[in-house]
Amino acid sequence: MTDTAPAYTAPDATTRAAMLDTARFDAAGLIAAIAQQHDTGEILMLAWMNREALDETLRAGRVCYYSRSRGGLWRKGETSGQVQRLVDARLDCDRDAVLLLVDQTGVACHTGRRSCFFSAMRPTGLVETSAPLIAADTLYGRG
């Protein structure tokens, strides 16, 4: 965690349950989750959460997503060490998306880039706006 990240205070179980009850999960039980670096505003990634992942995130202060490909919880940084610590969480006006203000350790993207949003759509086609900061094989201990 950086020195600038405010300390996160978890709501109690009753308060968490009441907040989760207002969230609008889709037919698959998921809600879109956008991770944003709390101090710079940089958008890091978009992922999905089910009720259990959002509850764990709010309880523990460490971001947990739902992996659609694995069909289960995905604790960010569990294998890579690239952890996201929660600073604040906000539901949008329709309550069908959550914004996670986080303190990101290292890179957020599985490609080794700081952000997943590195492909700019330009008149000539896609342009990569950033290079990987770490090789994916190194990131996941395969190299």
PAPA-487204 format. One record per residue: residue number from 1; residue in three letters; chain; x negated, y negated, z of N, C-alpha, C in turn. Coordinates in nm, 2 decimals. Layout:
BEGIN
+-------+-------+------+--------+--------+--------+--------+--------+--------+--------+--------+--------+
: lumfi : semar : figu :   n.px :   n.py :   n.pz :  ca.px :  ca.py :  ca.pz :   c.px :   c.py :   c.pz :
+-------+-------+------+--------+--------+--------+--------+--------+--------+--------+--------+--------+
:   NUM :   ALA :    A :      X :      Y :      Z :      X :      Y :      Z :      X :      Y :      Z :
...
+-------+-------+------+--------+--------+--------+--------+--------+--------+--------+--------+--------+
//
This chain:
BEGIN
+-------+-------+------+--------+--------+--------+--------+--------+--------+--------+--------+--------+
: lumfi : semar : figu :   n.px :   n.py :   n.pz :  ca.px :  ca.py :  ca.pz :   c.px :   c.py :   c.pz :
+-------+-------+------+--------+--------+--------+--------+--------+--------+--------+--------+--------+
:     1 :   MET :    A :  -0.08 :   0.12 :   0.00 :   0.00 :   0.00 :   0.00 :  -0.09 :  -0.12 :   0.00 :
:     2 :   THR :    A :  -0.05 :  -0.22 :  -0.08 :  -0.13 :  -0.35 :  -0.08 :  -0.10 :  -0.43 :   0.05 :
:     3 :   ASP :    A :  -0.19 :  -0.52 :   0.08 :  -0.17 :  -0.61 :   0.20 :  -0.05 :  -0.70 :   0.18 :
:     4 :   THR :    A :   0.00 :  -0.72 :   0.06 :   0.11 :  -0.81 :   0.04 :   0.25 :  -0.75 :   0.05 :
:     5 :   ALA :    A :   0.25 :  -0.62 :   0.05 :   0.38 :  -0.55 :   0.06 :   0.45 :  -0.57 :   0.19 :
:     6 :   PRO :    A :   0.57 :  -0.62 :   0.20 :   0.64 :  -0.63 :   0.32 :   0.67 :  -0.49 :   0.38 :
:     7 :   ALA :    A :   0.68 :  -0.48 :   0.51 :   0.71 :  -0.35 :   0.57 :   0.86 :  -0.32 :   0.54 :
:     8 :   TYR :    A :   0.88 :  -0.19 :   0.50 :   1.02 :  -0.15 :   0.47 :   1.08 :  -0.10 :   0.60 :
:     9 :   THR :    A :   1.20 :  -0.13 :   0.62 :   1.28 :  -0.08 :   0.74 :   1.40 :   0.00 :   0.68 :
:    10 :   ALA :    A :   1.40 :   0.12 :   0.72 :   1.51 :   0.21 :   0.67 :   1.64 :   0.19 :   0.74 :
:    11 :   PRO :    A :   1.75 :   0.19 :   0.67 :   1.88 :   0.18 :   0.73 :   1.91 :   0.31 :   0.81 :
:    12 :   ASP :    A :   2.00 :   0.31 :   0.91 :   2.03 :   0.43 :   0.98 :   2.12 :   0.52 :   0.89 :
:    13 :   ALA :    A :   2.14 :   0.64 :   0.93 :   2.22 :   0.74 :   0.85 :   2.36 :   0.69 :   0.81 :
:    14 :   THR :    A :   2.43 :   0.63 :   0.90 :   2.56 :   0.58 :   0.88 :   2.56 :   0.47 :   0.77 :
:    15 :   THR :    A :   2.47 :   0.38 :   0.78 :   2.46 :   0.27 :   0.69 :   2.42 :   0.32 :   0.55 :
:    16 :   ARG :    A :   2.32 :   0.42 :   0.55 :   2.28 :   0.47 :   0.42 :   2.40 :   0.54 :   0.35 :
:    17 :   ALA :    A :   2.48 :   0.62 :   0.43 :   2.59 :   0.69 :   0.37 :   2.69 :   0.60 :   0.31 :
:    18 :   ALA :    A :   2.72 :   0.49 :   0.38 :   2.82 :   0.39 :   0.34 :   2.77 :   0.32 :   0.21 :
:    19 :   MET :    A :   2.64 :   0.29 :   0.20 :   2.58 :   0.23 :   0.08 :   2.59 :   0.33 :  -0.04 :
:    20 :   LEU :    A :   2.55 :   0.46 :  -0.01 :   2.56 :   0.56 :  -0.12 :   2.70 :   0.59 :  -0.17 :
:    21 :   ASP :    A :   2.80 :   0.57 :  -0.08 :   2.93 :   0.59 :  -0.12 :   2.98 :   0.48 :  -0.22 :
:    22 :   THR :    A :   2.91 :   0.36 :  -0.22 :   2.95 :   0.26 :  -0.31 :   2.88 :   0.27 :  -0.45 :
:    23 :   ALA :    A :   2.77 :   0.35 :  -0.45 :   2.70 :   0.37 :  -0.58 :   2.79 :   0.45 :  -0.67 :
:    24 :   ARG :    A :   2.78 :   0.41 :  -0.80 :   2.86 :   0.48 :  -0.90 :   2.76 :   0.58 :  -0.98 :
:    25 :   PHE :    A :   2.76 :   0.70 :  -0.94 :   2.68 :   0.80 :  -1.01 :   2.76 :   0.85 :  -1.13 :
:    26 :   ASP :    A :   2.69 :   0.89 :  -1.24 :   2.76 :   0.93 :  -1.36 :   2.82 :   1.07 :  -1.35 :
:    27 :   ALA :    A :   2.88 :   1.12 :  -1.45 :   2.94 :   1.25 :  -1.45 :   2.84 :   1.36 :  -1.41 :
:    28 :   ALA :    A :   2.71 :   1.34 :  -1.44 :   2.61 :   1.44 :  -1.40 :   2.56 :   1.42 :  -1.26 :
:    29 :   GLY :    A :   2.62 :   1.32 :  -1.19 :   2.57 :   1.29 :  -1.05 :   2.45 :   1.20 :  -1.05 :
:    30 :   LEU :    A :   2.42 :   1.13 :  -1.16 :   2.29 :   1.05 :  -1.16 :   2.32 :   0.90 :  -1.17 :
:    31 :   ILE :    A :   2.22 :   0.82 :  -1.13 :   2.22 :   0.68 :  -1.14 :   2.09 :   0.64 :  -1.20 :
:    32 :   ALA :    A :   2.09 :   0.54 :  -1.29 :   1.96 :   0.49 :  -1.35 :   1.89 :   0.41 :  -1.24 :
:    33 :   ALA :    A :   1.76 :   0.43 :  -1.24 :   1.67 :   0.36 :  -1.14 :   1.56 :   0.30 :  -1.21 :
:    34 :   ILE :    A :   1.55 :   0.16 :  -1.19 :   1.44 :   0.09 :  -1.25 :   1.34 :   0.05 :  -1.14 :
:    35 :   ALA :    A :   1.21 :   0.09 :  -1.16 :   1.11 :   0.05 :  -1.07 :   1.04 :  -0.07 :  -1.12 :
:    36 :   GLN :    A :   1.02 :  -0.17 :  -1.03 :   0.96 :  -0.30 :  -1.05 :   0.86 :  -0.33 :  -0.95 :
:    37 :   GLN :    A :   0.74 :  -0.37 :  -0.99 :   0.64 :  -0.41 :  -0.89 :   0.69 :  -0.53 :  -0.81 :
:    38 :   HIS :    A :   0.69 :  -0.52 :  -0.68 :   0.76 :  -0.62 :  -0.60 :   0.69 :  -0.76 :  -0.61 :
:    39 :   ASP :    A :   0.56 :  -0.76 :  -0.62 :   0.49 :  -0.89 :  -0.62 :   0.47 :  -0.96 :  -0.75 :
:    40 :   THR :    A :   0.47 :  -0.88 :  -0.86 :   0.44 :  -0.94 :  -0.99 :   0.57 :  -0.94 :  -1.08 :
:    41 :   GLY :    A :   0.67 :  -0.86 :  -1.05 :   0.78 :  -0.85 :  -1.13 :   0.77 :  -0.76 :  -1.25 :
:    42 :   GLU :    A :   0.65 :  -0.70 :  -1.26 :   0.63 :  -0.60 :  -1.38 :   0.72 :  -0.48 :  -1.37 :
:    43 :   ILE :    A :   0.79 :  -0.46 :  -1.48 :   0.88 :  -0.34 :  -1.49 :   0.79 :  -0.22 :  -1.51 :
:    44 :   LEU :    A :   0.80 :  -0.12 :  -1.42 :   0.71 :  -0.01 :  -1.43 :   0.77 :   0.11 :  -1.50 :
:    45 :   MET :    A :   0.89 :   0.14 :  -1.47 :   0.95 :   0.26 :  -1.53 :   1.10 :   0.27 :  -1.51 :
:    46 :   LEU :    A :   1.16 :   0.36 :  -1.58 :   1.31 :   0.39 :  -1.57 :   1.31 :   0.54 :  -1.54 :
:    47 :   ALA :    A :   1.39 :   0.58 :  -1.44 :   1.40 :   0.72 :  -1.41 :   1.55 :   0.74 :  -1.36 :
:    48 :   TRP :    A :   1.58 :   0.85 :  -1.31 :   1.71 :   0.88 :  -1.26 :   1.70 :   0.93 :  -1.12 :
:    49 :   MET :    A :   1.81 :   0.90 :  -1.05 :   1.83 :   0.95 :  -0.91 :   1.96 :   1.01 :  -0.89 :
:    50 :   ASN :    A :   1.97 :   1.12 :  -0.81 :   2.10 :   1.17 :  -0.77 :   2.11 :   1.11 :  -0.63 :
:    51 :   ARG :    A :   2.22 :   1.15 :  -0.56 :   2.25 :   1.10 :  -0.43 :   2.14 :   1.14 :  -0.33 :
:    52 :   GLU :    A :   2.10 :   1.26 :  -0.34 :   1.99 :   1.31 :  -0.25 :   1.86 :   1.23 :  -0.26 :
:    53 :   ALA :    A :   1.82 :   1.20 :  -0.39 :   1.70 :   1.13 :  -0.41 :   1.71 :   0.98 :  -0.36 :
:    54 :   LEU :    A :   1.82 :   0.92 :  -0.39 :   1.84 :   0.78 :  -0.34 :   1.84 :   0.78 :  -0.19 :
:    55 :   ASP :    A :   1.91 :   0.88 :  -0.13 :   1.91 :   0.88 :   0.02 :   1.77 :   0.90 :   0.08 :
:    56 :   GLU :    A :   1.70 :   0.99 :   0.02 :   1.56 :   1.02 :   0.07 :   1.47 :   0.89 :   0.05 :
:    57 :   THR :    A :   1.49 :   0.83 :  -0.06 :   1.41 :   0.70 :  -0.08 :   1.44 :   0.60 :   0.02 :
:    58 :   LEU :    A :   1.57 :   0.58 :   0.05 :   1.61 :   0.48 :   0.15 :   1.57 :   0.52 :   0.29 :
:    59 :   ARG :    A :   1.57 :   0.65 :   0.32 :   1.53 :   0.70 :   0.45 :   1.38 :   0.69 :   0.47 :
:    60 :   ALA :    A :   1.31 :   0.74 :   0.37 :   1.16 :   0.76 :   0.39 :   1.08 :   0.64 :   0.35 :
:    61 :   GLY :    A :   1.13 :   0.55 :   0.26 :   1.06 :   0.44 :   0.21 :   0.96 :   0.48 :   0.10 :
:    62 :   ARG :    A :   0.96 :   0.60 :   0.06 :   0.87 :   0.65 :  -0.05 :   0.97 :   0.70 :  -0.16 :
:    63 :   VAL :    A :   0.94 :   0.65 :  -0.28 :   1.04 :   0.67 :  -0.39 :   1.04 :   0.82 :  -0.43 :
:    64 :   CYS :    A :   1.17 :   0.86 :  -0.44 :   1.20 :   1.00 :  -0.49 :   1.30 :   0.99 :  -0.60 :
:    65 :   TYR :    A :   1.27 :   1.06 :  -0.71 :   1.37 :   1.06 :  -0.83 :   1.42 :   1.20 :  -0.84 :
:    66 :   TYR :    A :   1.52 :   1.21 :  -0.94 :   1.57 :   1.34 :  -0.98 :   1.51 :   1.36 :  -1.12 :
:    67 :   SER :    A :   1.44 :   1.47 :  -1.13 :   1.38 :   1.51 :  -1.26 :   1.49 :   1.59 :  -1.34 :
:    68 :   ARG :    A :   1.53 :   1.54 :  -1.45 :   1.63 :   1.61 :  -1.53 :   1.57 :   1.73 :  -1.60 :
:    69 :   SER :    A :   1.44 :   1.72 :  -1.64 :   1.37 :   1.83 :  -1.70 :   1.35 :   1.95 :  -1.61 :
:    70 :   ARG :    A :   1.31 :   1.91 :  -1.48 :   1.29 :   2.02 :  -1.38 :   1.41 :   2.06 :  -1.30 :
:    71 :   GLY :    A :   1.52 :   1.98 :  -1.31 :   1.64 :   2.01 :  -1.24 :   1.63 :   2.00 :  -1.09 :
:    72 :   GLY :    A :   1.54 :   1.90 :  -1.04 :   1.53 :   1.89 :  -0.90 :   1.46 :   1.76 :  -0.86 :
:    73 :   LEU :    A :   1.44 :   1.74 :  -0.73 :   1.38 :   1.62 :  -0.68 :   1.24 :   1.61 :  -0.73 :
:    74 :   TRP :    A :   1.20 :   1.48 :  -0.76 :   1.06 :   1.45 :  -0.80 :   1.01 :   1.34 :  -0.71 :
:    75 :   ARG :    A :   0.93 :   1.37 :  -0.62 :   0.87 :   1.27 :  -0.53 :   0.75 :   1.20 :  -0.60 :
:    76 :   LYS :    A :   0.77 :   1.08 :  -0.64 :   0.67 :   1.01 :  -0.72 :   0.53 :   1.01 :  -0.65 :
:    77 :   GLY :    A :   0.43 :   1.06 :  -0.73 :   0.30 :   1.07 :  -0.67 :   0.27 :   1.20 :  -0.61 :
:    78 :   GLU :    A :   0.36 :   1.29 :  -0.60 :   0.34 :   1.42 :  -0.53 :   0.23 :   1.50 :  -0.59 :
:    79 :   THR :    A :   0.21 :   1.50 :  -0.72 :   0.10 :   1.57 :  -0.78 :  -0.01 :   1.48 :  -0.83 :
:    80 :   SER :    A :   0.03 :   1.35 :  -0.86 :  -0.07 :   1.26 :  -0.92 :  -0.14 :   1.17 :  -0.82 :
:    81 :   GLY :    A :  -0.07 :   1.15 :  -0.71 :  -0.12 :   1.05 :  -0.61 :  -0.08 :   0.91 :  -0.64 :
:    82 :   GLN :    A :   0.00 :   0.89 :  -0.75 :   0.04 :   0.76 :  -0.79 :   0.17 :   0.72 :  -0.72 :
:    83 :   VAL :    A :   0.17 :   0.70 :  -0.60 :   0.29 :   0.68 :  -0.51 :   0.35 :   0.54 :  -0.53 :
:    84 :   GLN :    A :   0.49 :   0.55 :  -0.51 :   0.56 :   0.42 :  -0.51 :   0.62 :   0.41 :  -0.37 :
:    85 :   ARG :    A :   0.58 :   0.30 :  -0.30 :   0.64 :   0.27 :  -0.17 :   0.75 :   0.17 :  -0.19 :
:    86 :   LEU :    A :   0.86 :   0.19 :  -0.13 :   0.98 :   0.11 :  -0.14 :   0.96 :  -0.02 :  -0.06 :
:    87 :   VAL :    A :   0.99 :  -0.13 :  -0.12 :   0.99 :  -0.26 :  -0.05 :   1.14 :  -0.31 :  -0.03 :
:    88 :   ASP :    A :   1.22 :  -0.29 :  -0.14 :   1.36 :  -0.32 :  -0.13 :   1.43 :  -0.24 :  -0.24 :
:    89 :   ALA :    A :   1.56 :  -0.22 :  -0.22 :   1.64 :  -0.15 :  -0.32 :   1.77 :  -0.23 :  -0.34 :
:    90 :   ARG :    A :   1.81 :  -0.25 :  -0.47 :   1.93 :  -0.33 :  -0.50 :   2.02 :  -0.26 :  -0.60 :
:    91 :   LEU :    A :   2.15 :  -0.26 :  -0.57 :   2.24 :  -0.21 :  -0.67 :   2.28 :  -0.32 :  -0.76 :
:    92 :   ASP :    A :   2.31 :  -0.29 :  -0.89 :   2.36 :  -0.39 :  -0.98 :   2.51 :  -0.42 :  -0.95 :
:    93 :   CYS :    A :   2.57 :  -0.52 :  -1.02 :   2.70 :  -0.56 :  -1.00 :   2.81 :  -0.45 :  -1.02 :
:    94 :   ASP :    A :   2.78 :  -0.36 :  -1.11 :   2.87 :  -0.25 :  -1.14 :   2.84 :  -0.13 :  -1.05 :
:    95 :   ARG :    A :   2.73 :  -0.14 :  -0.98 :   2.69 :  -0.03 :  -0.88 :   2.65 :   0.10 :  -0.95 :
:    96 :   ASP :    A :   2.62 :   0.09 :  -1.08 :   2.58 :   0.21 :  -1.16 :   2.43 :   0.21 :  -1.20 :
:    97 :   ALA :    A :   2.35 :   0.12 :  -1.14 :   2.21 :   0.12 :  -1.16 :   2.15 :   0.06 :  -1.03 :
:    98 :   VAL :    A :   2.03 :   0.11 :  -1.01 :   1.95 :   0.06 :  -0.89 :   1.82 :   0.01 :  -0.93 :
:    99 :   LEU :    A :   1.78 :  -0.11 :  -0.87 :   1.65 :  -0.17 :  -0.89 :   1.57 :  -0.14 :  -0.77 :
:   100 :   LEU :    A :   1.45 :  -0.08 :  -0.79 :   1.36 :  -0.04 :  -0.68 :   1.25 :  -0.14 :  -0.69 :
:   101 :   LEU :    A :   1.23 :  -0.23 :  -0.59 :   1.12 :  -0.31 :  -0.58 :   1.01 :  -0.23 :  -0.50 :
:   102 :   VAL :    A :   0.90 :  -0.20 :  -0.57 :   0.80 :  -0.11 :  -0.51 :   0.67 :  -0.17 :  -0.50 :
:   103 :   ASP :    A :   0.58 :  -0.10 :  -0.42 :   0.44 :  -0.12 :  -0.42 :   0.38 :   0.00 :  -0.49 :
:   104 :   GLN :    A :   0.34 :  -0.01 :  -0.61 :   0.29 :   0.10 :  -0.69 :   0.14 :   0.12 :  -0.66 :
:   105 :   THR :    A :   0.10 :   0.25 :  -0.62 :  -0.04 :   0.28 :  -0.61 :  -0.08 :   0.34 :  -0.75 :
:   106 :   GLY :    A :  -0.18 :   0.27 :  -0.81 :  -0.23 :   0.32 :  -0.94 :  -0.13 :   0.30 :  -1.05 :
:   107 :   VAL :    A :  -0.12 :   0.40 :  -1.14 :  -0.04 :   0.39 :  -1.26 :   0.10 :   0.45 :  -1.23 :
:   108 :   ALA :    A :   0.20 :   0.40 :  -1.30 :   0.34 :   0.45 :  -1.29 :   0.37 :   0.55 :  -1.40 :
:   109 :   CYS :    A :   0.31 :   0.53 :  -1.52 :   0.34 :   0.62 :  -1.63 :   0.26 :   0.75 :  -1.64 :
:   110 :   HIS :    A :   0.33 :   0.85 :  -1.68 :   0.26 :   0.98 :  -1.69 :   0.15 :   0.98 :  -1.80 :
:   111 :   THR :    A :   0.15 :   0.88 :  -1.89 :   0.05 :   0.86 :  -1.99 :  -0.08 :   0.80 :  -1.94 :
:   112 :   GLY :    A :  -0.08 :   0.76 :  -1.81 :  -0.20 :   0.69 :  -1.75 :  -0.20 :   0.54 :  -1.76 :
:   113 :   ARG :    A :  -0.08 :   0.49 :  -1.81 :  -0.07 :   0.34 :  -1.82 :   0.00 :   0.29 :  -1.69 :
:   114 :   ARG :    A :  -0.02 :   0.16 :  -1.66 :   0.04 :   0.10 :  -1.55 :   0.19 :   0.10 :  -1.56 :
:   115 :   SER :    A :   0.25 :   0.08 :  -1.68 :   0.39 :   0.07 :  -1.70 :   0.42 :   0.17 :  -1.82 :
:   116 :   CYS :    A :   0.54 :   0.22 :  -1.81 :   0.59 :   0.31 :  -1.92 :   0.63 :   0.22 :  -2.04 :
:   117 :   PHE :    A :   0.65 :   0.09 :  -2.03 :   0.69 :   0.01 :  -2.14 :   0.57 :  -0.06 :  -2.21 :
:   118 :   PHE :    A :   0.50 :   0.03 :  -2.29 :   0.38 :  -0.02 :  -2.36 :   0.40 :  -0.02 :  -2.51 :
:   119 :   SER :    A :   0.52 :   0.02 :  -2.56 :   0.54 :   0.03 :  -2.70 :   0.63 :  -0.09 :  -2.75 :
:   120 :   ALA :    A :   0.56 :  -0.19 :  -2.80 :   0.64 :  -0.31 :  -2.85 :   0.69 :  -0.29 :  -2.98 :
:   121 :   MET :    A :   0.82 :  -0.33 :  -3.00 :   0.88 :  -0.31 :  -3.13 :   0.86 :  -0.44 :  -3.21 :
:   122 :   ARG :    A :   0.77 :  -0.43 :  -3.31 :   0.73 :  -0.55 :  -3.39 :   0.78 :  -0.53 :  -3.53 :
:   123 :   PRO :    A :   0.77 :  -0.64 :  -3.61 :   0.82 :  -0.63 :  -3.75 :   0.74 :  -0.52 :  -3.83 :
:   124 :   THR :    A :   0.62 :  -0.50 :  -3.79 :   0.54 :  -0.40 :  -3.86 :   0.55 :  -0.25 :  -3.80 :
:   125 :   GLY :    A :   0.63 :  -0.24 :  -3.70 :   0.65 :  -0.11 :  -3.63 :   0.61 :  -0.12 :  -3.49 :
:   126 :   LEU :    A :   0.59 :   0.00 :  -3.43 :   0.55 :   0.00 :  -3.29 :   0.41 :  -0.03 :  -3.27 :
:   127 :   VAL :    A :   0.38 :  -0.11 :  -3.17 :   0.24 :  -0.15 :  -3.13 :   0.22 :  -0.12 :  -2.98 :
:   128 :   GLU :    A :   0.11 :  -0.05 :  -2.95 :   0.08 :  -0.02 :  -2.81 :   0.02 :  -0.15 :  -2.75 :
:   129 :   THR :    A :   0.08 :  -0.20 :  -2.64 :   0.04 :  -0.32 :  -2.58 :  -0.06 :  -0.30 :  -2.47 :
:   130 :   SER :    A :  -0.08 :  -0.17 :  -2.43 :  -0.18 :  -0.14 :  -2.33 :  -0.24 :   0.00 :  -2.35 :
:   131 :   ALA :    A :  -0.36 :   0.02 :  -2.31 :  -0.43 :   0.15 :  -2.32 :  -0.42 :   0.22 :  -2.18 :
:   132 :   PRO :    A :  -0.43 :   0.35 :  -2.18 :  -0.43 :   0.42 :  -2.05 :  -0.54 :   0.37 :  -1.96 :
:   133 :   LEU :    A :  -0.51 :   0.36 :  -1.84 :  -0.61 :   0.33 :  -1.74 :  -0.68 :   0.45 :  -1.68 :
:   134 :   ILE :    A :  -0.62 :   0.56 :  -1.70 :  -0.67 :   0.69 :  -1.66 :  -0.62 :   0.80 :  -1.75 :
:   135 :   ALA :    A :  -0.70 :   0.90 :  -1.79 :  -0.65 :   1.00 :  -1.88 :  -0.55 :   1.09 :  -1.81 :
:   136 :   ALA :    A :  -0.45 :   1.13 :  -1.88 :  -0.34 :   1.21 :  -1.83 :  -0.39 :   1.34 :  -1.77 :
:   137 :   ASP :    A :  -0.49 :   1.40 :  -1.83 :  -0.55 :   1.52 :  -1.78 :  -0.62 :   1.50 :  -1.64 :
:   138 :   THR :    A :  -0.68 :   1.39 :  -1.63 :  -0.74 :   1.35 :  -1.50 :  -0.64 :   1.32 :  -1.40 :
:   139 :   LEU :    A :  -0.53 :   1.25 :  -1.44 :  -0.42 :   1.21 :  -1.35 :  -0.36 :   1.33 :  -1.29 :
:   140 :   TYR :    A :  -0.34 :   1.43 :  -1.36 :  -0.27 :   1.55 :  -1.31 :  -0.36 :   1.67 :  -1.28 :
:   141 :   GLY :    A :  -0.49 :   1.64 :  -1.27 :  -0.59 :   1.74 :  -1.23 :  -0.62 :   1.85 :  -1.33 :
:   142 :   ARG :    A :  -0.60 :   1.82 :  -1.45 :  -0.62 :   1.92 :  -1.56 :  -0.75 :   1.91 :  -1.63 :
:   143 :   GLY :    A :  -0.82 :   1.80 :  -1.59 :  -0.95 :   1.77 :  -1.66 :  -1.07 :   1.78 :  -1.58 :
+-------+-------+------+--------+--------+--------+--------+--------+--------+--------+--------+--------+
//
